[in-house]
């Protein structure tokens, strides 16, 4: 089954945890064993799995992305001016696969699934595909 969500972001760079949303889809479908693909069909937003216990991790990641990929660079030629956002998404990726076992996402103790906005605020689409 494929489930579509609309995510509304509120700032240029933002990491929104979607773990519970994905787990809810698994529960609704009653899937006990399988896989989930979480996919973002945008070139300036992506999906990552990372720590969800300490909110400083999200802040630090966004700050470090900005250090590695500054928003303004004199040599960037992309007319929209959002080359940094494209670079950040190429780093985190457009999707993540997660194993489902015993009806639950198989994530580590501190792991969560994040929708990563790098060119907001915008209205975005997120897909969750569950397979048995």
N, C-alpha and C positions, 0 to 999 in steps of 0.2 A: 504494500500500500504506500502511496505517496501523499504526504500532507504538506500543504503550502501555508506559510505564515508571512505576515507583513510585519516588519520590524521598523519602528520609527525611531531614528536616532536624534540626539539632541545637541551633539557637538561634533567638531571636525574629527577628532580621534576619540574613540570610545570602544570599550570592551564590555559586551553585555552577556552575562551568563545565561545560557539556554539549556543547561543540563536537565532541569526539571521538565521543561517543555518536551524535550526528546524522550525522557523517561515516561512521560504521560502518554505519548503516542504508543510506545511499546506496551504499556499497561492496557490502553484502550483496545489494542489489537489482540491482547492475550498471548503474545509471542513469548515462548519460554526459552527457545534456543534459536539464535540467528545472528544477524548483523544489522547495523544501522549505518546509513550514510547521511551525513549532514552536509548540505551543499548550498553554496551561495553563488548565484549566477551573475555576479557583478565584478568588474575589473578593479574597483577601488574599495571593496569590502571582502572579507574572507572569514575563515573558520579556523580556530586553533583549539588545542587541548592544553591546559596549563593549570597551575595551582589556583584553587578557589577558596583557600582558608584565610589568606592574608590579603586584604585589598591593596596593600602597598605593591604587591607583585604587578597588578594591572597598571598602576600609576608608573612604576619603574619601567615596565615594558614600553609603555607609550612614550615616556621620556627618552628611553634609549633608541627607540625607532626614530624619533625626531632627531637625535644626535647623528645616527647613521645615515638617515635619509632626510636632510633638512628640506623644509617646505619650499624655500627659495634657493635656487642655485643658478648662478649666472650662465652656466653652459646648457641648462635645460632648454629644449626647444619645443616641447609639446605645448600646443597653443592653449589648451585648457588650464595650464599651470598647475596640474596635479600629478606631476611625475612622481613625487614622493609617495603619494597614495598607491600608485601602481607598483612601486618598488616594495612597499610594505606588504601588499597582498601577495606579491610573488614570493615573499619570505614566509608568510604564514600559510598560504595555500587557499584554494577555493573550497576544499572539502576535508572531512575527517571520517574515517571508518571506526566504528566501535562494536565490539563483540557484545552480544546479549546472551546471558546465561542465567538460568533459573528465573527468567522474567525481569532481570535487572541489567542495566548497563555495566559492563565490566571495566570500571575505571579504578585507578589507584586511590588511596585514602584521601589525597589532597587534590585530585584532578577534577576539573570541570570543563565543560564545552563552552566555548565563547564565540559569539558573533563579533567580529572586529570591523568597526567602521573607521575608515581612514580618509574620508572625503565628505563628511557630513556638515550639517545635519541633512538627512534625507529619509525617504521612505524606501525600504529595501525588501527584497524577497528572500526567504529562507525555505529550503525544502528539506524534508525528513523522509527518507525511504527506508522502510523496514522490510527485511527479507528473512524468511525462515530457512 
